[in-house]
Amino acid sequence: MSGLIAGITSSKKVETGSNAVLVLDLSQAFHEQKQDNPLSDFGSDDQHDVPGLYDVVRLLAHAKKDSSVKGIYIKCGENNNGFATSEEIRSALNDFKKSGKFIYAYADMIPQKAYYVASTADKIYCNRQGGVDWKGFAIEETFLKEALNKLEIEPQIFYAGKFKSATEPLREEKMTDANRLQLTELLNDLFNRLLYSTAKARDLDTATLRKCVNEHLIKFAADALQYKLVDGLKYDDEVKDEIKGRLKIDRYETINFVPIAKYADAVNYKLDGKDKIALIYAEGDIVDGRGDNGQIGGSTYRGYIRRARLDKDIKAIVIRINSGGGSSMASENMWREITIARKEKPVILSFGDVAASGGYYMSCNADSIFAEPNTITGSIGVFSILPNMQKFFKNKLGVTFDGVKTAPDADALSISKPLTDMQKRFFQSEVDSIYHTFKTRVADGRKIDIGYVDSIAQGRVWLGKKGLQLGLVDRLGGLQDAVDCAARLAKTSDYRLREYPEPKNFLDMILSHYKKSVSIKAIKEELGEDGYRTYNSLKKVKEMVGKTQARLPFDFTIE
């Protein structure tokens, strides 16, 4: 058994080979940190750890100088990455192009978000029977008020901030005017970014691109070619033959396509200097306690920041946030740890796809904050939910409750009865107090007047570009820009990164991966993809009950 474990956990030699073409598949979701694949060490060439976003950025920078890599092939049939993630990949691809090496992008049908990245390519092709999805963006939200009424469930809701729309699906039948306003502005800003970037990359004008959307001019592949969104209409084999021509190999030879995950195992792309800079990846919902995979556990991440602060070999701290928030208490505790840390060494924050509400709360006192133009941030507001399910249990299930207590409010958090007027005032007072504290933290950290903070708070979400204008962020840029800033402030150019969370051991990785994958698969098989998203939303509601939250609105999909 010891020999078996030693054999499968030992690193195998991976080689890129010559005349390589790096494959970037946008259907692969790139998380902030590498996603370990327990099967990657079992000997299969198809099994590799999935690199994190920053790994992808560094790999593309390495490939730019790697003589064995001749170009990049982008699979753009789907893009499962957020807008800011796509922005960072796009920037890295533009930097790669400076090497003079080629970039090809191909798919049968290219959706808008994938096209945003693919537009960096020298050549973009789609199938003759396919095309480019060019119809604009839309957001649709699900509202549960009528369903809760039919079930006789009263969602007792307390919130601060007129734009704080996280509870709208439970208390409204449609979007409020305030929420419609903020989402319309957010959606228009994202779409304008797509138009501007496409126009610049393809040497077009935004007016024509907007006209193509508004007048439905891109219906077929030929339309995409006519309006210069693509360079040609080809089948997969024709694109591969063209790449072979660029590589100067015989049409019957096989192209040495190297997936970026395999390339990560084959090359050494990380710095190895004398000094250390801590890089802490914080991705997912902010929760109290230690948290789980895909969550930011308040005590766990407080420990990471504290460890980096106390380590004298670590000269600066970079924290990468990709979170829509969560527990206000956990956010406060991490804010406190960052405040202490920056007294001893530079603390730089880098925002990913989302760094809003509790994600912004914990970050607002950093030395410097970086965000992408299309990062979703802000949402300075809080709320609390405590459902009253008394009638549901009694009238729908025939279940009643009774008990004893030593004080009038000892059972205040019970879902089996309605809150009294006094208890409702207490809950709203607590929400208002935490909201005031949140605004105070922002005012102190950003060195702006609390009255001004209130005017841009109210739970309203902003994109990073607007956040820069409002003073919520300091600079536009990606994680590499934040690391470079940390190195400058620490006065070092000879450094390596110490990344947190640290990799799990092999056995823990196997067990956690198996447990999670089996659970998700079973739920998806029963509910489908849409049902699974609804299930996750309801699960989040359960986690929020009775706890004041600094959190974004419910998950919404931009299509």
C-alpha positions as CSV (number, residue, x, y, z in Angstrom):
1,M,0.0,0.0,0.0
2,S,2.8,2.4,0.9
3,G,4.5,1.6,-2.5
4,L,1.2,2.2,-4.3
5,I,0.6,5.6,-2.6
6,A,4.2,6.6,-3.2
7,G,3.9,5.7,-6.9
8,I,0.7,7.6,-7.6
9,T,1.7,10.7,-5.6
10,S,5.1,11.1,-7.2
11,S,5.3,13.8,-9.9
12,K,5.5,12.5,-13.4
13,K,7.6,14.1,-16.1
14,V,5.5,16.2,-18.5
15,E,7.0,17.6,-21.7
16,T,5.7,20.3,-24.1
17,G,7.5,19.1,-27.1
18,S,8.6,21.3,-30.1
19,N,6.4,23.4,-32.4
20,A,3.7,23.5,-29.7
21,V,0.4,25.3,-30.0
22,L,-1.1,26.2,-26.6
23,V,-4.8,25.5,-26.3
24,L,-7.0,27.8,-24.2
25,D,-10.4,26.3,-23.8
26,L,-12.8,29.0,-22.5
27,S,-15.4,26.5,-21.5
28,Q,-13.1,25.7,-18.6
29,A,-13.9,27.8,-15.6
30,F,-10.7,29.2,-14.1
31,H,-11.0,29.8,-10.4
32,E,-8.7,32.0,-8.5
33,Q,-6.6,29.1,-7.3
34,K,-5.5,25.9,-8.9
35,Q,-8.2,23.2,-8.8
36,D,-6.5,19.9,-7.9
37,N,-7.5,16.9,-9.9
38,P,-7.0,13.7,-7.8
39,L,-6.5,11.7,-11.0
40,S,-3.7,13.8,-12.4
41,D,-1.0,11.6,-10.9
42,F,-2.4,8.3,-12.2
43,G,-0.5,8.5,-15.4
44,S,-3.1,9.7,-17.9
45,D,-2.0,12.5,-20.3
46,D,-5.6,13.8,-20.2
47,Q,-5.7,14.4,-16.5
48,H,-4.1,17.5,-15.1
49,D,-4.8,20.0,-12.3
50,V,-6.8,23.0,-13.6
51,P,-4.6,26.1,-13.3
52,G,-6.0,29.1,-11.5
53,L,-6.6,32.4,-13.2
54,Y,-3.3,33.9,-12.1
55,D,-1.5,30.7,-13.2
56,V,-3.1,31.2,-16.7
57,V,-1.8,34.8,-16.8
58,R,1.7,33.7,-15.8
59,L,1.7,30.8,-18.2
60,L,0.8,33.0,-21.1
61,A,3.6,35.4,-20.1
62,H,6.0,32.4,-20.0
63,A,4.7,31.1,-23.4
64,K,5.4,34.5,-24.9
65,K,9.2,33.9,-24.4
66,D,9.1,30.1,-24.8
67,S,10.6,29.2,-28.2
68,S,8.9,25.8,-28.2
69,V,5.4,27.6,-28.2
70,K,4.6,28.9,-31.7
71,G,1.1,30.2,-31.0
72,I,-2.2,29.9,-29.2
73,Y,-5.5,28.2,-30.3
74,I,-8.6,29.5,-28.4
75,K,-11.6,27.3,-28.2
76,C,-14.4,29.8,-27.9
77,G,-17.6,27.8,-28.2
78,E,-18.4,28.7,-24.6
79,N,-17.0,31.0,-21.8
80,N,-17.7,29.8,-18.3
81,N,-15.7,32.6,-16.8
82,G,-16.8,35.9,-15.3
83,F,-16.3,39.3,-17.0
84,A,-13.3,40.4,-14.9
85,T,-11.7,37.0,-15.3
86,S,-12.2,37.3,-19.1
87,E,-10.7,40.8,-18.9
88,E,-7.5,39.4,-17.3
89,I,-7.2,36.6,-19.8
90,R,-7.8,39.1,-22.6
91,S,-5.1,41.4,-21.3
92,A,-2.6,38.5,-21.0
93,L,-3.4,37.4,-24.6
94,N,-2.8,41.0,-25.9
95,D,0.5,40.9,-24.1
96,F,1.3,37.5,-25.7
97,K,0.7,39.0,-29.2
98,K,3.6,41.4,-28.8
99,S,5.8,38.4,-29.3
100,G,4.7,38.2,-32.9
101,K,3.3,34.6,-32.4
102,F,-0.1,33.8,-33.8
103,I,-3.4,33.5,-32.0
104,Y,-6.3,31.6,-33.7
105,A,-9.9,31.4,-32.3
106,Y,-12.5,29.0,-33.5
107,A,-16.0,27.6,-32.6
108,D,-19.0,26.5,-34.5
109,M,-21.1,29.2,-32.7
110,I,-19.4,31.9,-30.7
111,P,-21.3,33.4,-27.8
112,Q,-20.8,37.1,-26.8
113,K,-18.8,36.5,-23.7
114,A,-16.5,34.1,-25.5
115,Y,-16.2,36.5,-28.4
116,Y,-15.0,39.2,-25.9
117,V,-11.8,37.1,-25.3
118,A,-11.6,35.7,-28.8
119,S,-11.5,39.2,-30.3
120,T,-7.8,39.4,-29.3
121,A,-7.0,36.7,-31.9
122,D,-5.3,37.4,-35.2
123,K,-7.8,35.2,-36.9
124,I,-11.4,34.4,-35.8
125,Y,-13.3,31.7,-37.6
126,C,-16.7,30.2,-37.1
127,N,-18.5,27.3,-38.8
128,R,-20.3,28.1,-42.1
129,Q,-23.5,26.8,-40.5
130,G,-22.8,28.5,-37.2
131,G,-22.2,32.2,-36.5
132,V,-21.7,34.8,-33.7
133,D,-24.2,35.4,-31.0
134,W,-24.6,39.2,-31.2
135,K,-27.8,40.2,-29.5
136,G,-26.9,42.3,-26.4
137,F,-27.0,41.4,-22.7
138,A,-30.0,40.6,-20.5
139,I,-30.6,39.8,-16.8
140,E,-33.6,37.8,-15.5
141,E,-34.3,37.4,-11.8
142,T,-36.7,34.9,-10.1
143,F,-39.2,36.2,-7.6
144,L,-40.7,34.0,-4.9
145,K,-43.1,36.3,-3.1
146,E,-46.3,34.7,-4.5
147,A,-45.0,31.2,-3.9
148,L,-44.2,32.0,-0.3
149,N,-47.7,33.5,0.0
150,K,-49.3,30.3,-1.2
151,L,-47.2,28.3,1.2
152,E,-48.1,30.8,4.0
153,I,-44.5,31.6,4.8
154,E,-43.8,35.2,5.9
155,P,-40.2,36.3,5.1
156,Q,-39.6,38.8,7.9
157,I,-37.0,41.0,6.3
158,F,-34.9,43.9,7.6
159,Y,-32.5,45.9,5.4
160,A,-30.6,49.1,5.1
161,G,-30.0,50.7,1.7
162,K,-32.6,51.4,-1.0
163,F,-30.6,49.6,-3.6
164,K,-29.9,46.5,-1.4
165,S,-31.9,44.2,-3.5
166,A,-30.7,40.9,-2.1
167,T,-34.1,40.3,-0.4
168,E,-36.2,41.5,-3.3
169,P,-37.0,37.9,-4.6
170,L,-38.7,37.2,-1.2
171,R,-40.6,40.5,-0.8
172,E,-41.4,41.7,-4.3
173,E,-43.2,40.3,-7.4
174,K,-40.9,42.3,-9.8
175,M,-37.8,44.5,-9.7
176,T,-38.1,47.7,-7.7
177,D,-37.4,50.9,-9.6
178,A,-34.1,51.3,-7.7
179,N,-32.9,47.8,-8.6
180,R,-34.0,48.2,-12.2
181,L,-32.0,51.5,-12.4
182,Q,-28.8,49.9,-11.0
183,L,-29.0,46.7,-13.0
184,T,-29.7,48.7,-16.2
185,E,-26.7,50.9,-15.7
186,L,-24.5,47.9,-14.8
187,L,-25.7,46.0,-17.9
188,N,-25.1,49.0,-20.2
189,D,-21.6,49.5,-18.9
190,L,-20.7,45.9,-19.4
191,F,-22.2,46.0,-22.9
192,N,-20.4,49.2,-23.8
193,R,-17.1,47.6,-22.6
194,L,-17.8,44.7,-25.1
195,L,-18.5,47.1,-27.9
196,Y,-15.5,49.3,-27.2
197,S,-13.0,46.4,-26.9
198,T,-14.4,44.7,-30.0
199,A,-14.2,47.9,-32.0
200,K,-10.6,48.5,-30.9
201,A,-9.5,44.9,-31.6
202,R,-11.3,44.5,-35.0
203,D,-10.7,48.1,-36.2
204,L,-14.5,48.7,-36.3
205,D,-16.6,51.5,-34.9
206,T,-19.0,51.1,-31.9
207,A,-21.9,52.7,-33.7
208,T,-21.9,49.9,-36.4
209,L,-21.6,47.2,-33.7
210,R,-24.5,48.7,-31.7
211,K,-26.6,48.9,-34.9
212,C,-25.9,45.2,-35.6
213,V,-27.5,44.5,-32.2
214,N,-30.4,46.9,-32.3
215,E,-31.4,45.9,-35.8
216,H,-30.7,42.2,-35.5
217,L,-28.3,42.3,-38.4
218,I,-26.2,39.3,-37.3
219,K,-28.5,36.3,-37.9
220,F,-26.2,33.9,-39.8
221,A,-22.5,33.2,-40.2
222,A,-22.4,35.2,-43.4
223,D,-23.7,38.2,-41.6
224,A,-20.8,37.9,-39.0
225,L,-18.4,37.8,-41.9
226,Q,-20.0,40.7,-43.7
227,Y,-19.7,43.0,-40.6
228,K,-16.2,41.8,-39.9
229,L,-16.8,40.0,-36.6
230,V,-15.0,37.0,-38.1
231,D,-12.2,36.6,-40.7
232,G,-13.7,33.7,-42.5
233,L,-16.2,30.8,-42.4
234,K,-14.5,27.5,-42.0
235,Y,-14.9,24.0,-40.7
236,D,-12.6,22.7,-38.0
237,D,-10.3,20.8,-40.4
238,E,-9.8,23.8,-42.5
239,V,-8.7,25.9,-39.5
240,K,-6.3,23.1,-38.5
241,D,-4.9,23.0,-42.0
242,E,-4.3,26.8,-41.9
243,I,-2.5,26.4,-38.5
244,K,-0.3,23.7,-40.1
245,G,0.6,26.1,-42.8
246,R,1.7,28.6,-40.1
247,L,3.8,25.9,-38.4
248,K,5.2,24.8,-41.8
249,I,4.4,21.2,-41.3
250,D,2.9,18.7,-43.7
251,R,-0.9,18.6,-43.8
252,Y,-0.9,14.9,-42.8
253,E,1.2,15.6,-39.6
254,T,-0.5,16.1,-36.3
255,I,-0.4,19.5,-34.6
256,N,1.2,19.4,-31.2
257,F,-1.7,21.0,-29.3
258,V,-0.8,21.5,-25.7
259,P,-3.7,22.2,-23.3
260,I,-2.8,25.0,-20.9
261,A,-3.3,22.6,-17.9
262,K,-0.6,20.3,-19.4
263,Y,1.7,23.2,-20.1
264,A,1.4,24.2,-16.4
265,D,2.8,20.8,-15.4
266,A,5.6,21.0,-18.0
267,V,7.2,24.4,-17.3
268,N,8.4,26.4,-14.3
269,Y,6.6,29.7,-14.5
270,K,6.8,30.9,-10.9
271,L,9.3,33.3,-9.4
272,D,11.9,32.0,-7.0
273,G,13.5,34.9,-5.3
274,K,14.9,35.6,-1.8
275,D,12.1,37.7,-0.2
276,K,8.5,36.5,0.2
277,I,5.2,38.1,-0.7
278,A,2.1,36.4,0.7
279,L,-0.7,35.9,-1.8
280,I,-4.1,34.9,-0.2
281,Y,-6.9,33.8,-2.5
282,A,-10.3,34.5,-1.0
283,E,-13.1,33.1,-3.2
284,G,-16.7,32.3,-2.4
285,D,-19.3,33.2,0.2
286,I,-18.0,34.8,3.4
287,V,-19.1,32.6,6.3
288,D,-18.6,32.4,10.1
289,G,-16.1,29.8,11.4
290,R,-13.7,27.8,9.4
291,G,-15.8,27.5,6.2
292,D,-15.6,24.8,3.6
293,N,-14.2,24.4,0.1
294,G,-15.3,27.3,-2.0
295,Q,-16.1,29.5,1.0
296,I,-14.2,32.3,2.9
297,G,-14.3,31.1,6.5
298,G,-13.8,34.1,8.7
299,S,-11.6,32.4,11.3
300,T,-9.6,30.5,8.6
301,Y,-8.8,33.6,6.6
302,R,-8.2,35.7,9.6
303,G,-5.6,33.1,10.5
304,Y,-4.0,33.3,7.0
305,I,-3.7,37.1,7.3
306,R,-2.3,36.9,10.8
307,R,0.2,34.2,9.8
308,A,1.5,36.4,7.0
309,R,1.7,39.4,9.3
310,L,3.7,37.6,11.9
311,D,6.1,36.0,9.4
312,K,9.1,38.4,9.3
313,D,10.2,36.8,6.0
314,I,7.0,38.0,4.3
315,K,7.5,41.6,3.1
316,A,4.0,42.3,1.8
317,I,0.6,40.8,1.6
318,V,-1.7,40.6,-1.5
319,I,-5.2,39.4,-1.0
320,R,-7.3,38.4,-4.0
321,I,-11.0,38.8,-3.4
322,N,-13.7,37.1,-5.5
323,S,-16.8,37.3,-3.3
324,G,-20.2,38.8,-3.2
325,G,-20.0,38.9,0.6
326,G,-21.9,37.1,3.3
327,S,-21.5,37.2,7.1
328,S,-21.1,40.8,8.3
329,M,-19.3,39.5,11.5
330,A,-16.7,37.5,9.5
331,S,-16.2,40.5,7.2
332,E,-15.6,42.7,10.3
333,N,-13.1,40.2,11.7
334,M,-11.1,40.1,8.5
335,W,-11.3,43.9,8.2
336,R,-9.7,44.1,11.6
337,E,-6.9,41.7,10.7
338,I,-6.1,43.6,7.6
339,T,-6.1,46.9,9.6
340,I,-3.5,45.4,12.0
341,A,-1.4,43.9,9.2
342,R,-1.0,47.1,7.2
343,K,0.6,48.8,10.2
344,E,3.5,46.3,9.8
345,K,3.8,45.7,6.0
346,P,2.0,46.7,2.8
347,V,-1.4,45.1,2.2
348,I,-2.7,45.3,-1.4
349,L,-6.2,44.1,-2.5
350,S,-7.0,42.7,-5.9
351,F,-10.6,42.4,-7.0
352,G,-11.8,39.6,-9.3
353,D,-15.2,39.1,-10.9
354,V,-16.9,40.3,-7.8
355,A,-15.7,42.1,-4.7
356,A,-18.9,43.5,-3.2
357,S,-20.8,44.0,0.0
358,G,-18.9,41.9,2.6
359,G,-16.1,41.4,0.1
360,Y,-15.7,45.2,-0.1
361,Y,-16.2,45.5,3.7
362,M,-13.1,43.4,4.5
363,S,-11.0,45.2,1.8
364,C,-11.7,48.9,2.3
365,N,-8.8,49.6,4.6
366,A,-6.0,48.2,2.4
367,D,-3.1,50.3,1.3
368,S,-4.2,50.1,-2.3
369,I,-7.2,48.4,-4.1
370,F,-7.0,47.1,-7.7
371,A,-10.0,46.2,-9.8
372,E,-10.8,45.4,-13.4
373,P,-13.0,47.8,-15.4
374,N,-15.8,45.2,-15.3
375,T,-15.4,44.0,-11.7
376,I,-18.7,44.2,-9.8
377,T,-18.1,46.0,-6.5
378,G,-19.7,48.3,-4.0
379,S,-23.1,47.0,-2.6
380,I,-22.4,48.8,0.7
381,G,-25.5,47.7,2.6
382,V,-26.8,45.0,4.9
383,F,-29.9,42.9,5.6
384,S,-31.3,40.1,7.8
385,I,-34.0,37.5,7.3
386,L,-36.0,35.5,9.8
387,P,-38.9,33.6,8.2
388,N,-42.1,33.0,10.1
389,M,-43.3,29.5,9.2
390,Q,-46.0,29.1,11.8
391,K,-49.0,29.0,9.3
392,F,-47.0,26.8,6.9
393,F,-46.4,24.2,9.6
394,K,-49.9,24.3,11.0
395,N,-52.1,24.7,7.9
396,K,-50.0,22.8,5.3
397,L,-48.4,20.1,7.5
398,G,-50.5,19.9,10.6
399,V,-47.5,20.6,12.8
400,T,-47.6,22.9,15.9
401,F,-45.0,24.0,18.4
402,D,-45.0,24.8,22.1
403,G,-42.3,25.3,24.8
404,V,-41.1,27.2,27.8
405,K,-38.6,30.0,28.3
406,T,-36.9,32.0,31.0
407,A,-37.1,35.4,29.3
408,P,-39.6,37.0,26.8
409,D,-37.0,37.0,23.9
410,A,-35.3,33.7,24.6
411,D,-36.9,32.2,21.5
412,A,-36.7,35.3,19.3
413,L,-34.9,33.4,16.5
414,S,-37.5,30.7,16.3
415,I,-39.1,30.3,12.8
416,S,-42.2,28.7,14.4
417,K,-43.8,32.0,15.3
418,P,-44.0,35.6,14.2
419,L,-41.8,38.3,15.7
420,T,-43.3,40.8,18.1
421,D,-43.2,44.5,17.3
422,M,-40.5,45.0,19.8
423,Q,-38.4,42.2,18.4
424,K,-38.9,43.6,14.8
425,R,-37.6,47.0,16.0
426,F,-34.6,45.3,17.6
427,F,-33.7,43.5,14.4
428,Q,-34.0,46.6,12.3
429,S,-31.9,48.6,14.8
430,E,-29.2,45.9,14.6
431,V,-29.2,46.1,10.8
432,D,-29.0,49.9,10.9
433,S,-26.1,49.8,13.4
434,I,-24.1,47.4,11.3
435,Y,-24.8,49.5,8.2
436,H,-23.5,52.6,10.0
437,T,-20.4,50.7,11.0
438,F,-19.9,49.5,7.4
439,K,-20.1,53.1,6.1
440,T,-17.7,54.2,8.8
441,R,-15.2,51.6,7.9
442,V,-15.3,52.7,4.2
443,A,-15.1,56.4,5.1
444,D,-12.0,55.8,7.4
445,G,-10.3,53.4,5.0
446,R,-10.9,55.4,1.8
447,K,-10.4,58.7,3.7
448,I,-13.7,60.2,2.5
449,D,-16.6,61.9,4.2
450,I,-19.2,59.5,5.6
451,G,-22.0,61.6,4.1
452,Y,-20.4,61.0,0.7
453,V,-20.1,57.3,1.4
454,D,-23.9,57.2,2.2
455,S,-24.6,58.8,-1.2
456,I,-22.8,56.1,-3.1
457,A,-23.7,53.2,-0.7
458,Q,-27.3,52.3,-0.1
459,G,-26.5,48.8,-1.3
460,R,-25.8,50.0,-4.9
461,V,-23.5,47.9,-7.1
462,W,-20.9,49.5,-9.4
463,L,-18.4,48.3,-12.0
464,G,-14.7,48.8,-11.3
465,K,-14.3,51.6,-13.7
466,K,-17.1,53.6,-12.0
467,G,-15.7,52.5,-8.6
468,L,-12.4,54.2,-9.6
469,Q,-14.2,57.5,-10.3
470,L,-16.1,57.2,-7.0
471,G,-13.0,56.5,-5.0
472,L,-14.0,53.0,-4.0
473,V,-10.8,51.6,-5.8
474,D,-7.4,53.1,-6.5
475,R,-6.3,51.6,-9.8
476,L,-7.6,49.5,-12.7
477,G,-5.6,46.3,-13.2
478,G,-5.3,42.6,-12.6
479,L,-3.6,40.5,-9.9
480,Q,-0.2,40.8,-11.5
481,D,-0.5,44.6,-11.2
482,A,-1.3,44.2,-7.5
483,V,1.7,41.9,-6.9
484,D,3.9,44.4,-8.7
485,C,2.6,47.2,-6.5
486,A,3.2,45.1,-3.4
487,A,6.8,44.4,-4.5
488,R,7.4,48.1,-5.1
489,L,6.0,49.1,-1.7
490,A,8.1,46.4,0.0
491,K,11.2,47.6,-1.9
492,T,12.0,44.2,-3.4
493,S,12.5,42.9,-6.9
494,D,13.9,39.5,-5.8
495,Y,10.9,37.7,-4.4
496,R,8.7,34.6,-4.5
497,L,5.1,34.1,-3.7
498,R,3.8,32.2,-0.7
499,E,0.3,31.2,-1.6
500,Y,-2.7,30.5,0.7
501,P,-4.7,28.3,1.1
502,E,-1.9,25.8,0.9
503,P,-2.4,22.6,-1.1
504,K,-4.2,19.7,0.6
505,N,-2.5,16.4,1.1
506,F,-3.3,13.6,-1.3
507,L,-5.8,11.7,0.8
508,D,-7.8,14.8,1.9
509,M,-7.9,15.9,-1.8
510,I,-9.3,12.5,-2.9
511,L,-12.0,12.3,-0.2
512,S,-13.2,15.9,-0.5
513,H,-13.3,15.7,-4.3
514,Y,-15.3,12.5,-4.3
515,K,-17.7,13.7,-1.7
516,K,-18.4,17.0,-3.4
517,S,-18.6,15.6,-6.9
518,V,-21.0,12.8,-5.9
519,S,-23.3,15.2,-4.1
520,I,-23.4,17.7,-6.9
521,K,-24.0,15.1,-9.5
522,A,-26.9,13.6,-7.6
523,I,-28.6,17.0,-7.1
524,K,-28.2,18.0,-10.8
525,E,-29.6,14.6,-12.0
526,E,-32.7,15.2,-10.0
527,L,-33.2,19.0,-10.5
528,G,-31.3,19.8,-13.7
529,E,-29.0,22.9,-14.1
530,D,-31.7,25.5,-13.5
531,G,-33.0,23.6,-10.6
532,Y,-29.5,23.2,-9.1
533,R,-29.1,27.0,-9.3
534,T,-32.4,27.5,-7.5
535,Y,-31.4,24.9,-4.9
536,N,-28.2,26.8,-4.2
537,S,-30.1,30.0,-3.8
538,L,-32.5,28.4,-1.3
539,K,-29.5,26.9,0.5
540,K,-28.0,30.3,0.9
541,V,-31.3,31.6,2.3
542,K,-31.2,28.9,5.0
543,E,-27.6,29.9,5.9
544,M,-28.7,33.6,6.2
545,V,-31.6,33.0,8.6
546,G,-31.1,35.1,11.8
547,K,-27.7,36.4,10.8
548,T,-27.1,39.9,9.5
549,Q,-25.6,39.7,6.0
550,A,-23.4,42.0,3.9
551,R,-24.1,40.2,0.6
552,L,-24.9,40.9,-3.1
553,P,-28.3,40.2,-4.6
554,F,-29.2,36.6,-5.3
555,D,-27.1,35.1,-8.1
556,F,-28.2,36.4,-11.5
557,T,-27.0,35.3,-14.9
558,I,-26.1,37.8,-17.6
559,E,-26.9,36.4,-21.1
